[in-house]
Amino acid sequence: MNECDFIGPLHEEMEAFLVLKRAVGNKYQSEAGTLKRFDHYLAQFYPTVTALTKEAVTRWCAKRPYEKPANQRNRAGVVRQFAKYLDNMGDPLGIHHL
């Protein structure tokens, strides 16, 4: 099941995270889109990453000139939830140097 077409280095973990979020009753629609964009960002700029690095996450979460603070918070929130998921699952790909 790869409905979001995750292609990045953490694609399996992202798919499992999305499945879990939906299994507990969250629709996770717009968040899934954000996660997909984060996945494509990792594939483009960090294709060999094996963990969520401070550099990759900080660069992704930085405010873009055209966006409102609420949009930035939403983007960062999805990544934060994904990092917590990895950490809670005991995944060594989790929060490394964040």
Helices and strands as residue ranges (DSSP letters): H 11-23, H 30-45, H 54-61, H 69-88
